[in-house]
Every structure is written in structure tokens, then in C-alpha cells.
Amino acid sequence: MPANFTFKGPQLRRMRHSSQLAFSRSVCQNRIMGDDLRDIQKRVLPNGLVVITETMPHVRSVSVGIWIRTGSRREPSELNGISHFIEHMVFKGTERRTAEEIARSMDSVGGMLDAFTAKELVCFNARVLDEHLPIAFDVISDLVLRPRFAEEDIAKEKQVVLEEIKMDQDDPDYLVHEIFTQNFWRGHSLGQPILGTRETVRGFTRESLFACFRPWYAPNNTVITAAGHLDHARLVEMAEREFAGFKPAAADGADAPPRTHARITTRTKGELEQVHICLGVPSYPLAHERRFAAAILNNILGGGMSSRLFQNIREKQGLAYAVFSELSPYRDTGLLSVYAGTARETAGDVVRLVIKEFRSLRQEPVGAEELRRAKDHLKGSLMLSLESTGSRMSHLARQEMYFGRFFTLDEILASIEGVSREDVQQLAQEFFIPEQIGVTVLGNLDGFHLTRDHLAC
């Protein structure tokens, strides 16, 4: 499963989130034809660079992405935010192009160029007509191989990122999730903000940028994926031309899995009209064998308009405009969280109703009709996403980076169908334990108080 049946929330803005196939690190090539007839091919260059394509002959566009196995999780605390800052800086100019030339290169062919930084990866991607793939690949490979990091650009971009931090601090939806995340993963780099802090951003230097860039953007930390109307061998040739001369970096030891902290945090922000609530519990890593059951549990709880939270809190009670749950899975841990925005007077009622749904899922198996609806929702979302070259390009990267193999559509659909009512209830009993529930409440609280007793489920 491309186990990112996601999911709403502010993390999505940053995304603008089994068995292994035996591939040697030498040059190799495989064609993977699933029972759903997806034409996926993979090549690994001698320096460790991975190139994966999916040919879609019925379209005229191509989406191509360069994925770096890094992110805010990899940063030391004193350099928090530097992955995101590097992502910004590569667009300021390379050895071959100025910032204006980078923009013109894509605009001149009607293409779209984008990038994002997440907790565990950075992506640079483009979408163009098939005939313009060489231009798009030349641009994004230039970004990740030859940035200038000019001193004057660093100084200006610091101000840009500092304004971005201020903007997010003014967004209560973002802020309540950020406070919650920092508390939930307290003491671990996974809890660090992707943007960094005002103090860390001000401290970035040209030397610190290059010190992180060189090992992180090495070919053995890089995956190139493309989907659309393209020829695999041609893209491999482009990748060899641009990347073959770069040496792999030394292996970097993985950090320890984070411990979770079920803290109850309230923060007053008097100018807000609403109280913003985020509750969360530990969940499974992205590649966990029970990830399908977790996805269905999330869907039933708050993953759509027919979910329990949406129907009972918004539709029946009228207590919130926005209320949903989401999964945030990582390589060795995960989080299932609930968000709601409501009035100060009804904040306690909303918390009570969320806990009521936790309790119900723990105590009683879900109904057959509700389970059927959740499965069909997930399958429909997956099938619709496969119509997009961009989604297929992303799925290829995530399956390679987290699973090391590609799942056919039939495998995924069968895994979804294999989830039982008992599986969902068992997960609810494992996840929704009062001592595991963390909560952050943000707003004009005016004496609002929340204790562990309110979280009994």
C-alpha cells in the first residue's frame, strides 16, 4: 500500500505528507508488471541513485520528481529548519541558472515546478508535456546538484522564512498542531518544526548549508521517479548524464524511534474567536502490516463526511465547522490525531464527544455497513488518485523509500478487503487508552480546564 491514504490538516501544506525486493547496489534493471498491468521499471546506478518510472501511454504529460531521504527529522536541534531552508535556497540560483532563469525555464514550456520539505523527505518535482521532459529534468537536477548558496541570497531568504514562520504562528489550525507535535514527540527531532525557529534560522550560514547539503543530497540518498508518457531508458540516460559523476555519501546511522508523551497542554491566545483542539494517540509506522486496519479505523472515526466525528459533532450537534481525524505515519512510529475548532463555551462538549467515539470504538465492533462504507471510500480514493501522473509519481517514491517494493492494485484492494470488524475494534482498544491520549487546546480559554479524568474512555 502506498500507505498514505491521507488525510487532511496543516501537514498537507508541507506536501506542496513487507518484503524487500533484492536489488543490488550495482547497475540493475527490472520491469514490474502487476496483475493490474501497471508498467513500472526500476534502475539503480552504481553510485546508489534509484530511477523508477511508470509508463502511462494514454496521457500526454509527465510528472517527474527528485526525492531526498532527509527532512527536519535528520537535523540537529541547533540546525532545526535547515532542510526547509536548503529547499528554498536552491531556487535562488545554481551554477548554471539564476533564479529568474529557473522560473523562465518552466514557464516557457507551460510546466509546473514545485518543492516541499517534510519530516523524513524533501521533494523537487515538475509536471510538463511529454516533449518537454528533458527541460524539466535538467532544471530540477540542476537545483539538487549545483546550488550557489550566495551570501546575499541567504540573507534575503532568512527574512522570507522568518515571515513564513510568523504567518504560520498567526494560523491557529497550524499552530495547535505544531504545539501538539512538539509535545507529543518531546525530546526527539521528529517533534521539531519543519520551518525551524527564529533563532535557528537566523544562525544559518553558507558553511552550515553546504555541510548539510553535500551528504544529504548524495546520489545514494536520492530517488528519481516519473510517471506519464515517457520512455524509461531515456530517463535513465538523463539521470546518468547528470548524476553519474557524483559519489555516494557514507551511511548515516538511523536515530532511535521516539517515545510519545501524552501531555495535556492549554495555551491562551486571546485574539482568537474559536478554541482549537488537537487530540492524538500513538499509531503505527508507515510500513506496518496492520496499516490497512489503521486506515479504516481513521476513516470511520473522522476521515470523511460520513465519519462519526463529522456526523455527530458537526451535523447533529452543530458544534464545529471543521472536525476530522488523520494519520501521520513515519518510518518507525505514527500518530492518529483529531482536530476540531469550536466556541469557548462548547470546547468541553467537543472533547467529551470525541472521547465518547473513542470509547464506542473500543467497546463495540463497527457495523457491517459502516465497515463496507469505509473500505469503499479508501478504494475509491485510491482508484481516483491513479488517474493523476503526479499521484503515481509520488506513490512510486514512497513505496520505494518505505517498502523497497511495489504493490499491485489487486494486492492493495485485497488488503483493504481483508480488514475485519474485529481488527478495527482491536486497534481501537490498543490506541484509545486514556494514559496515551495527548491534548493541546489553543484559544481564548478564559478559565477552561482539562484533566486526565476528562479523557477516560
Long-range contacts (C-beta under 8 A, 24 or more apart in sequence): 1-291, 1-292, 1-295, 1-407, 1-412, 1-415, 2-382, 2-394, 2-395, 2-398, 2-399, 2-407, 2-412, 3-286, 3-287, 3-291, 3-295, 3-329, 3-398, 3-402, 4-286, 4-329, 4-398, 5-295, 5-298, 5-299, 5-327, 5-378, 5-381, 5-382, 6-326, 6-327, 7-298, 7-303, 7-326, 7-327, 7-328, 8-324, 8-326, 9-173, 9-177, 9-324, 9-326, 9-328, 9-337, 9-339, 10-168, 10-171, 10-173, 10-174, 10-177, 10-178, 11-118, 11-177, 11-326, 11-328, 13-174, 14-116, 14-117, 14-118, 14-194, 15-116, 15-118, 16-114, 16-116, 17-71, 17-116, 17-118, 17-119, 17-120, 17-121, 17-328, 18-287, 18-289, 18-403, 18-404, 18-405, 18-407, 19-405, 20-403, 20-404, 20-405, 21-404, 21-405, 23-404, 25-220, 29-236, 32-406, 34-406, 34-407, 34-408, 34-409, 34-410, 34-411, 35-408, 35-409, 35-410, 36-408, 36-409, 36-410, 38-406, 38-408, 38-409, 40-396, 40-406, 41-232, 42-400, 43-232, 43-236, 43-239, 45-219, 45-239, 45-240, 45-243, 45-244, 46-244, 47-219, 47-220, 47-243, 47-244, 47-246, 47-247, 47-248, 48-218, 48-219, 48-220, 48-221, 48-222, 48-248, 49-219, 49-220, 49-222, 49-223, 49-224, 49-239, 49-243, 50-222, 50-223, 50-224, 50-400, 51-224, 51-225, 51-232, 51-235, 51-236, 51-239, 52-223, 52-224, 52-225, 52-226, 52-396, 52-397, 52-400, 53-225, 53-226, 53-227, 53-230, 53-232, 53-235, 53-396, 54-226, 54-227, 54-228, 54-392, 54-393, 54-396, 55-228, 55-229, 55-230, 55-231, 55-232, 56-227, 56-228, 56-229, 56-389, 56-392, 57-229, 59-228, 59-229, 59-389, 60-129, 60-130, 60-229, 61-127, 61-128, 61-129, 61-130, 61-228, 61-229, 61-389, 62-127, 62-128, 62-129, 62-130, 62-133, 62-136, 62-226, 62-227, 62-228, 62-229, 62-230, 62-389, 63-125, 63-126, 63-127, 63-226, 63-227, 63-228, 63-388, 63-389, 63-390, 63-392, 63-393, 64-125, 64-126, 64-127, 64-128, 64-133, 64-136, 64-137, 64-140, 64-224, 64-225, 64-226, 64-235, 64-393, 65-123, 65-124, 65-125, 65-126, 65-140, 65-224, 65-225, 65-226, 65-393, 65-394, 65-397, 66-123, 66-124, 66-125, 66-140, 66-141, 66-143, 66-144, 66-222, 66-223, 66-224, 67-121, 67-122, 67-123, 67-222, 67-223, 67-224, 67-225, 67-397, 67-401, 68-121, 68-122, 68-123, 68-144, 68-216, 68-217, 68-221, 68-222, 69-120, 69-121, 69-216, 69-221, 69-222, 69-223, 69-401, 70-120, 70-121, 70-122, 70-216, 70-217, 70-221, 71-117, 71-118, 71-119, 71-120, 71-121, 71-122, 71-194, 72-117, 72-118, 72-119, 72-189, 72-192, 72-193, 72-194, 72-196, 73-119, 73-120, 73-189, 73-190, 73-192, 73-255, 73-330, 74-120, 74-189, 74-216, 74-252, 74-255, 75-189, 75-192, 75-212, 76-189, 77-189, 77-192, 77-200, 78-200, 78-203, 79-200, 79-204, 79-208, 79-212, 80-189, 80-192, 80-193, 80-196, 80-197, 80-200, 81-161, 81-192, 81-193, 81-194, 81-195, 81-196, 81-197, 81-200, 81-201, 81-204, 82-196, 82-200, 82-204, 82-208, 82-209, 82-212, 83-117, 83-122, 83-194, 83-212, 83-216, 84-117, 84-161, 84-194, 84-195, 84-196, 85-157, 85-158, 85-161, 85-196, 85-201, 85-204, 85-209, 86-122, 86-147, 86-209, 86-212, 86-213, 86-216, 87-115, 87-116, 87-117, 87-122, 87-124, 88-157, 88-160, 88-161, 89-147, 89-149, 89-153, 89-154, 89-157, 89-209, 90-115, 90-124, 90-143, 90-144, 90-147, 91-115, 91-143, 92-147, 92-148, 92-149, 92-150, 92-153, 92-156, 92-157, 93-147, 93-148, 93-150, 93-153, 94-142, 94-143, 94-145, 94-146, 94-147, 94-148, 95-142, 95-146, 95-148, 96-142, 96-146, 97-139, 97-142, 99-153, 102-139, 102-142, 102-143, 105-135, 105-138, 105-139, 106-135, 106-136, 106-139, 109-135, 109-136, 111-135, 111-136, 113-139, 113-140, 115-143, 117-194, 118-194, 119-190, 119-194, 119-330, 120-330, 120-331, 121-397, 121-401, 123-394, 123-397, 125-390, 125-393, 127-389, 127-390, 130-228, 130-229, 130-230, 133-226, 133-230, 133-234, 133-235, 134-238, 137-235, 137-238, 137-239, 137-242, 138-238, 138-242, 141-238, 141-239, 141-242, 141-243, 144-217, 144-222, 145-217, 145-242, 145-243, 145-246, 147-213, 149-206, 149-209, 149-210, 149-213, 150-206, 151-206, 154-204, 154-205, 154-206, 154-209, 158-201, 158-202, 158-204, 161-195, 161-196, 161-201, 162-198, 162-201, 162-202, 164-195, 165-195, 165-196, 165-197, 165-198, 165-201, 168-195, 172-269, 172-272, 172-274, 172-276, 172-341, 172-442, 172-443, 173-276, 173-322, 173-339, 173-341, 175-269, 175-276, 175-442, 176-276, 176-277, 176-278, 176-339, 176-440, 176-441, 176-442, 177-278, 177-337, 177-339, 179-265, 179-267, 179-278, 179-440, 179-442, 180-265, 180-278, 180-280, 180-337, 180-438, 180-439, 180-440, 181-335, 183-261, 183-263, 183-265, 183-438, 183-440, 184-260, 184-261, 184-262, 184-263, 184-280, 184-335, 184-438, 185-258, 185-260, 185-261, 186-261, 186-263, 187-258, 187-259, 187-261, 188-255, 188-258, 188-259, 189-255, 190-258, 190-330, 190-333, 191-258, 214-249, 215-249, 215-250, 215-252, 216-249, 218-246, 218-247, 218-248, 218-249, 219-243, 219-246, 219-247, 219-248, 220-248, 220-249, 221-249, 223-397, 223-400, 223-401, 225-393, 225-394, 225-396, 225-397, 225-400, 226-393, 227-389, 227-390, 227-392, 227-393, 227-396, 228-389, 228-393, 257-332, 257-333, 258-333, 260-333, 260-335, 260-436, 260-438, 261-438, 262-435, 262-436, 262-437, 262-438, 263-438, 263-439, 264-438, 264-439, 264-450, 264-451, 264-452, 264-455, 265-439, 265-440, 265-441, 266-440, 266-441, 266-442, 266-445, 266-448, 266-449, 266-450, 267-440, 267-441, 267-442, 267-445, 268-443, 268-444, 268-445, 269-442, 269-443, 269-444, 270-444, 271-444, 272-442, 272-443, 272-444, 273-444, 274-341, 274-342, 274-343, 274-344, 274-443, 275-341, 275-342, 275-343, 275-344, 275-347, 275-441, 275-442, 275-443, 275-444, 275-445, 275-448, 276-339, 276-340, 276-341, 276-441, 276-442, 276-443, 277-338, 277-339, 277-340, 277-341, 277-342, 277-347, 277-350, 277-351, 277-354, 277-439, 277-440, 277-441, 277-442, 278-337, 278-338, 278-339, 278-439, 278-440, 278-441, 279-337, 279-338, 279-351, 279-354, 279-437, 279-438, 279-439, 280-335, 280-336, 280-337, 280-338, 280-437, 280-438, 280-439, 281-335, 281-336, 281-337, 281-431, 281-432, 281-433, 281-436, 281-437, 281-438, 282-333, 282-334, 282-335, 282-336, 282-431, 282-436, 283-327, 283-328, 283-329, 283-333, 283-334, 283-335, 283-336, 283-431, 284-329, 284-334, 285-329, 285-330, 285-331, 285-332, 285-333, 285-334, 286-329, 286-330, 286-331, 286-334, 286-398, 286-402, 287-331, 287-402, 287-403, 288-329, 288-334, 290-423, 290-427, 291-329, 292-415, 292-416, 292-418, 292-419, 293-419, 293-423, 293-424, 293-426, 293-427, 294-327, 294-329, 294-334, 294-336, 294-427, 295-327, 295-378, 295-416, 296-371, 296-374, 296-375, 296-378, 296-416, 296-419, 296-423, 296-424, 297-336, 297-361, 297-424, 297-427, 297-428, 297-431, 298-325, 298-326, 298-327, 298-336, 299-374, 299-377, 299-378, 300-361, 300-366, 300-370, 300-371, 300-374, 300-424, 301-325, 301-336, 301-338, 301-357, 301-361, 302-326, 302-338, 303-374, 303-377, 304-377, 306-373, 306-377, 308-357, 308-360, 309-338, 309-340, 309-353, 309-354, 309-357, 312-353, 312-357, 313-340, 313-350, 313-353, 313-354, 317-349, 317-353, 319-343, 319-346, 319-349, 319-350, 319-353, 320-350, 323-350, 331-402, 336-431, 344-443, 344-444, 344-445, 344-446, 344-448, 347-441, 347-443, 347-448, 348-448, 348-450, 348-454, 351-439, 351-450, 351-454, 351-455, 352-454, 355-454, 355-455, 355-456, 355-457, 356-457, 358-428, 358-432, 358-437, 358-457, 359-432, 359-457, 361-424, 361-425, 361-428, 361-432, 362-425, 362-428, 362-429, 362-432, 362-457, 364-425, 365-421, 365-422, 365-424, 365-425, 366-421, 366-424, 366-425, 367-421, 368-421, 371-419, 371-421, 371-424, 375-416, 375-417, 375-419, 378-416, 379-413, 379-416, 382-409, 382-412, 382-413, 383-409, 432-457, 433-457
